[in-house]
Amino acid sequence: MPNSLKAKKVAIVCDWLTSIGGAERVVLALHELFPDAPIYTSQYDPNKIDWFTNAKVKTTWLQGLPKQSTMRKLLPVLRRQAFEKLDLSNYDIVISSSGAEAKAVKKLKPGALHITYCHSPTHYYWQRYEEYLKEPGFGMLNPLARGGLRVLGGPMRKWDYKVAQRPDILIANSTHIQKKIKQYYDRDSVVIFPPVDTERFAQSTQPKRHGLVISGRQVPYKRIDLAIQAACKLKLPLTVIGNGPMHEKLLALAHNHKNITFMTNVSDAEMPKLIGSAELFLFPGIEDFGIAPVEALAAGTPVVAYNEGGALDYINDDTGLLFDAQTVDSLATAITMALATKWDHARIAQSARRFNKAEFEKAILKVVESNS
């Protein structure tokens, strides 16, 4: 850490720590940069994420409520109140990692610096509002959830815009999100890509490759259904890694197709080999950034991705193919073209190095130091 920051008191704030994902990896990297900084969050479940056993994690009063993902969706109004009431007046620098309400903190020390690493303008208020209306994810309570979202959506959208003006600096995790921040929050931002463990995947490049692979939480916007349908159409082997609310529907979609293999409990140790031994990694959804396809690139595996979102920051003619319509035919055509292409796997792996943790840390420190 630069000497100019050693005397500064730093606090880290994040939406929640109840599962493992890209946002949590950002918090971990921030914790490693500022190990003495406490981490303030709405809810923390050390049984689901054990990365912060040596950190000072401070939760809000919401900690006493259930921490399941379905319950978490019911809490935005309460999280709003909890974060706004946090007293951070002892800190010189506050870094919030947020795709929801954590950026709302306001009881700060006069002259303190507040930086928000923005994973996305809040999905359920902005770009995925219609998706949440269509499928809130509450089962039998979906009609009630839709009603609540319709009633509260407008006021909460206004509140979200207002609190997005509070941070001194906004950092976007991709050029895609930089544009969304400008569109929804009317603010400029600097792009710093999230940290990816590229070294772990760089050791997994295989001399012989076979089949297609896709990984991620099985939710509608990731469009894993397209990958399954395209593989079935082409009669190609596809490994589907992960689990989630759509799992049973995806199983039904792949019924009687022996070329589709589901793996729901893959360890961190197994993942690099599975990704590194595939001919192609499929990425048919729209992501804010997309950690999984960058991990695939680090393993030397070319990526077939939908031509929108975070993928545009790392998919080019040397690293994969982009397809223009989220349809089975469009994806199947791109897969066929990619399989017919001779790829330089070492060059693909090299392209992913700019997304490693060291680059993230260097960029974050530069922003913090230059504005302190």
N, C-alpha and C positions, 0 to 999 in steps of 0.2 A: 504494500500500500504506500502511495506517495506520502512523504513527510508532512505535506500540507494538510492531509486529511486525518493524521493520527490523533490530533487533539479534538477532532469533531465527534460529537455524539450522534450516532446514526440509529435510526429505527427502520425496520422493514415491515410493511403491511401487505397482507394478501387476503383474497376473498375467503378462502377456506383451505384446510389441509386435511381432506378426508379420503383422498384416493391418489393414485399416481398418474401423472400426465405431463404434458408439455409445460403447463403453467407452474406445476410443482417443481419441475427441473430448473426453471428460472429462479424460483425462490431458493432452491438449494445452492445454485451458483452465487446468488447474492449473499447468502449466509456464509459461504466459503470466502467471499471477498471481504465481508464484514462480520467475522465470527463473534464479535462482542455485541453486535446489534441484536436487541430483542426482536422477535417476530410476533406481530399482532395479527390475529386472524379471528374470524367469527366462530369457527368450530375446528377442532383438531381431533383426529382419530389416529393415535400412534399405532394401533393394531393394523391399520390399513396402509400407513406410510411411516416407515421406521427410520427415515433419513434425518430426523431432527432431534434425536435423543440427547445430543450434546448442546442443543440450542435452548435459549430462553423463549419458549413459546407462551404467549399471553393471549388467552381467549376472552371473548365477550360473554355476556350473560346467556347468549344463545348456546353455549357449550352444553347446557343441561338438556337441550332438546335432541331428539333422534337425529343421527347424522347420515342417514341413507340418502342416496341421490334424489329419490322421489320427494322426500321431505324437504330437502334443500331447495327444491323448486318453489316451495310454498313460502319461502322466507325473505324475498327481496325487500319488502317494506320494512320488516324487522331488522334486516341487515343494514338497511339505509339508516335507521335510527341508531343502531349499535355503533356503526363506524363514525357517524357524525358526533357522537358523544365521547369518543376516545380522546383522552387528554395526552397529547404528544408535545406539550409545551416545554419539555426538558431536552428536546433534540434539535440539533443544528441542521441535520439532513434527514428527511423522510423519503424513503423510496417505496412506493406502492406498486405492487405487481397485480394488475387488475384487468378482468374482462367483465366485471360486474360492479359491485358497490364499494370496494376498498378505496377507490380514488376519492371518495367523498370526505375523507378526514379533513377537519378544519380547525381544531383547537391546537394550533401550532405556535411555536416560539416566534416572536416578532423577528423578521429578517431570516427565518429558517428557509431552507431550500426544499421544495417538494417536487420530486420527479416521479412521474407515473410511467411504468413500463406497461403499455396498453396492448393486451393480446387481441382485443377487438372492442369496438363500441358494443355495448351490452346486447347480446344476440336477441334476447326476448323482447327488447324494445325497438330494435332497428332492423337489420337485414334479414333476420330469421323470424320476425314477428308472425308472418303468415304461416310459417311451418309450425310454430308453437300453437297457433290457433287450430290448425288442422290436426295435430297430434301432440297434445300437451304431455302425454306420458303418465297419466294418473289412472288408467284403466276405467273402472266404473265411475270414477269421479271426474272424468274428462269434461262432461257438460258443465259442471260447476267451475272447473278450472278455466274453461273457455269464457264463461260469463265474467269471471273475475278479471281475466286478462283484457277483455273488451272494456270493462268499466275502469280499470286502473291503468291500462296501457297508455292513454293520453297523458294523464297527470305524471306518471312515472317517467315517461319519455321527456317531458319538460324538465323534471327534476334531474334526470341523467345528463341532459345537455348542460344544465346549470352547474352541476358539480364537476363536469369535465373541464370547466373554465378555471377551477381552483388550482390545479397543479401548475407550477412555474414552467415545467418542461414536460412534454409528452414524447415518449419514445414508442414507435410502432415496430411490431415484430416482423413486418414485411412491407413491400411497396404497395401491396394490395390493401393492407390495413392503413397505411399512410393515407391512401386515397379515401378510405371510409371515414377516417378521423376528420379529414377536411370536409367530406360530404355531410356528416351527421353532427359534428361538433364545431365546424367552422374554425379549425385550428391547424396550424402547421405542426409538423412533428419530424423527428429524426429517426431514421431506420437503423435498428440494431437487431440482427437476426438472433433468435434464441439459441442457447447452447445445445449442441448435439454431440453425443459421445461417438464421434467418428472413428476414433482409434479402436474402439471395441469391435466395430464392424469391418474395419480395414484389414483385420487379420483373417477374414472369412472368405475372401475371394477364392472360388473353386475353379479348378481346371476344366471340370466337366459340369455342365449346367443342364437342368431338365425342368420343364414345366413353368407354370405361372404361380405367383404368390400375391396375396393381399393381406394386410393386417390392420387392426384398429377396432375401436369400440363399435359394435354393431347397432348403429342408429341410422335413421332414414337418410340424413344428409350426406353420409359417406358413400352412398350408392353402391354398396357391396352387392346388391341385387343385380346391378348391371354387369359386374364382373362375373358373377355366376352364370348369368344368361349367355354372355358372350362366350365363356369357356364351353358351355354346353353346346352352343351353336357350332363352334369350331372343333368340338370333340377333343379339347386339350385338357391335360391335367391341371387342376387349380387347387392350391392349398389355401384355405381360409383360416387365418389365425386371429383369435379373439373371441369375445362374447359380448352380450348386450341384449337390450330389449327386443331386437329383431331376430334373435337367434332361431327361434322356432319357425318363423316365417321363411328364413333363409334355408333352413333344413328342408322345409316343404318345397321350396323352389328348386332345390337340387335333388329332390326325390327321384330315385331310379337312374340317376346319373352317377355312375361309379367313378367317374374321373374327378369328382369334387371331394376333397378331403377337408374335414373340419378339425381344427385343433384349438381347444378352448383353454388349455392350461399350459402354455408354453413358458418356460423359465427364461430369465434374462440370458442364461448361459447358452440355451438352445437357439435363441432367436437369430444371432448372427449367421450360424451355419444354414438355417432354413432360408434366410434371405439371400445369402451369398451363393447358394447352390441353384437358385432359380434362374431361368432364362430372362424373365421379365417381372417387374413389380408393377401391379396395377393400382392406379390412384384416380378413380373416376368421380370423386366428390369435389366439392369446393371447400377448401380449408383456409383458415386465416394465414397459416404458414404451412405446416405439414412436416412434423418431425420424421415420421415413418419413411416417406420417400427419400429424404436426405440420408437416413440410415442405409437405405437400399443402395443409394449412389456410393456411399462410403464403402460398401461391400463390392462395388464394381458392377452392380446390377442395374441395367437400364430401366427407365420408368416410362410407362405409358400413362399419361395424365390428361385430365380434362383441362381445356384451354381457358382457365380462369382461376383467380385466387392466388394463393401463395406459391403455387407450382411455377408460376411465370418467373420467379426469382432464381430458379435453378434447373429448369428443364429447357434444353436447347437441342440443336441438331447433334451435338456430341454426347448428350446424356440421356436422350430418350425421344419420345414422340408425343405431340399434343393432338388430341382429337376435339372436334369443334361442337359436337352435339351430344347431350347425355342420352344417347339411344344405344340399343344393343348393336345395331348395324354399324354405327360410327365407331364404337369401341372395338368391335370385331375386326373392322377394316384396319384400324391402327395397330392392333395386335399382330395381324398378318404381315403388315409392312415392317413392324419392328423385328419380327422373327426372321424376316428375310434380309435384315441389315447386319452387316458385320461390325460389331462393336469393339472398341478399344476399352476393355474393362479396367485396365490400369489408369487410363486417362479419366474414365468416369469416377473412379475412386479418388483421384487427385482433385477433381472438381469439388468434392465435398469438404475438403480440409478447411475452407474459409468459414465453415459453420461450426468449428470446434469451440470448446469452452474457453480456451485461451483467447481467442479472437473476441468472444463475447465480453470477457472480463476486461480486456484492454479497452474496448469501446465504451463500456459502462464507466470505467474509471476516468476516461477522458472527458465524458460529459459531466460527471460529478465534480472533478477537479477544476475544470474550466468555468464552472458556474458557482463555485463555493467562495 
